[in-house]
């Protein structure tokens, strides 16, 4: 496999490994993703499944599978689904300090408060690179941060509360600033658990060494070329992170911190080809991938190929793999499967267990993750909490239309004639067959309207 094709395979898998190969009205072996072709329209779809206890009691848990690139209408539909849950646990690999400061001991709370302060300082440094001055307040820093990535809204709020449940202090003057926690006793001074924690702005030399001084240029991270974005542009679709506003009540990050991911790899002496490919902005694999994307941009044939690849990449999902975990396609290496899917899933389940064990648990929880994670989540919901699936909704993430207006009209006329024949032959028992035809007619007419509007432009 060439570097470019390996990079494409990785992007497709991370966009969301899926179910069965496309065919006319075929469905996937996976319960959460499928590619299929109906009336000349090939689409990739993801599922939302709702789980409840057999007796109907306790919280409901929804597994909302998603693909990270798709049509904007798809993400609007996903948000509508998520808004029905009191709590949404979403994926986002972030620094350690972005996941809150709660801890079982004062020592643990101190460490997590320090991590949170470091996270906030990194955001303040980004603000300073962009604006040339330090943030005047936490509110100003939050507004700046969320305007660039709404996934950071809740992590920012979590970091602004120390391990003892008190608001973090922030002061700025004369081009300097500091984040402050007064420790367990909530008073100035003290030692041990009551020790004040103060994190000031880095000195200029240290900031230069870290690559964050003004000479490095404004918003270095935001200026980096986004391979996911280029992949989405080539398909004529949108990015999940740019299409969804994560700044919503009840939305919480649930993932492994980036430091933890890297530390686990280091301790084992293992390499993740996927993480290296995505993090190396100037590497050969990314360069070849970008060259390839520039050649296939806006190609319906390429889009169909990707949709079918999403559908066929996970044919093995759901057949039962090693250790009781779902078997996977093998497109990701063993290290990548363990880190990117299995161990991150464990972190989500820990967060779910924390919320379900609360004195007043949420009535409904949604786990909002890439569809490749869902088979493993389902197994845990069944075995640990006895939850069973009750409802399912399929959402079309992206599609490609291969039919002309003339052919769509011909199919509409054929289906309408078939419907009339069914009603004439069996007026009393025609409903099930007619309902299936009506479903297809509705979609065909929408496609015809869209094709007509496009031709008039």
NORVENHU-V59502 format. One record per run of one state. SS is the DSSP state (H for helix, E for strand, - for the rest). FROM is the first residue (numbers start at 1). LEN is the number of residues. Records with the same first field share a line. If there is no record, write none. Layout:
# NORVENHU-V59502
SS=FROM-LEN ; FROM-LEN
This chain:
# NORVENHU-V59502
-=1-2 ; 17-7 ; 25-8 ; 39-2 ; 54-6 ; 67-2 ; 71-1 ; 83-4 ; 91-5 ; 100-6 ; 132-6 ; 149-3 ; 160-1 ; 162-5 ; 168-1 ; 174-2 ; 182-10 ; 195-2 ; 201-3 ; 210-4 ; 217-3 ; 224-3 ; 236-2 ; 244-7 ; 254-4 ; 269-4 ; 280-4 ; 297-3 ; 313-9 ; 325-9 ; 357-7 ; 386-1 ; 402-3 ; 426-5 ; 457-1
H=3-14 ; 72-11 ; 96-4 ; 106-26 ; 138-11 ; 152-8 ; 192-3 ; 204-6 ; 214-3 ; 220-4 ; 227-9 ; 240-4 ; 258-11 ; 273-7 ; 284-13 ; 300-13 ; 322-3 ; 334-23 ; 371-15 ; 405-21 ; 431-26
E=24-1 ; 33-6 ; 41-13 ; 60-7 ; 69-2 ; 87-4 ; 161-1 ; 167-1 ; 169-5 ; 176-6 ; 197-4 ; 238-2 ; 251-3 ; 364-7 ; 387-15
